[in-house]
Amino acid sequence: MEPGYDVQGVVEEKMAKAQEGHERQEIEGGIVGQENTPYAGGVFKLALHIPDRYPFEPPQVKFKTPVYHPNIDSAGRICLDILKMPPKGAWKPSHNISTLLKSIHLLLSDPNPDDPLMADISSEFKCNRPLFNEKAKQWTKKYAMESQILQPTYNETAWSPEGQESNTTTSKDRKRCGVNTENPNDVKKSREN
């Protein structure tokens, strides 16, 4: 499977149906972890919500598959500038779903620890890369390998690096990255939005 870019045709078809009022603008896609990264071999499911004003507004995207990553929080929210409108973000109407998926794929392969949503994972990435790589590989094997693809993704409570509820994502971090500022442990609520 290519790194998830084949979703574009399905997205365009679903968007056309949604514009006709036949279908909600909720789309599931996925990306494949790049070789030579801790995410290699994993298939990471994404939930995309296409707003009515697309392409003038960016899609809302969340990981449905748990990912051990400094820029992806415990509810699957992603800190990435292309997911936000200017002036704080980099979304442009010329971008499309394929561009967005490529950007997310690149972020998955090359985390940005200087702009984290998960401070503890970012610190580990910077200060103890072998430990970070091992944990990311473990999570990939547990949640994103082929045998896990049909398994449930997020639980009703947020997951954390040690399997406990996460409280390391601050309201300030979520606000800076353009994600809702509700309690990060209230995954059920955030999944309904």
Buried (B, 14 or more C-beta within 10 A) or exposed (E): EEBBBBBBEEBEEBBEEBEEEEBEBEBEBBBBBBEEBBBEBBBBBBBBBBEEEBBEEBBBBBBBBBBBBBBBBBBBBBBBBBBBEEEEBBBEEEBBBBBBBBBBBBBBBEBBBEBBBBBBBBBBBBEEEEEBBEBBBEBBBBBBBEEBBEEEBBEEBBBBBEEEBBEBBEEEBBEBBBBBEBBBBBBEEBBEE
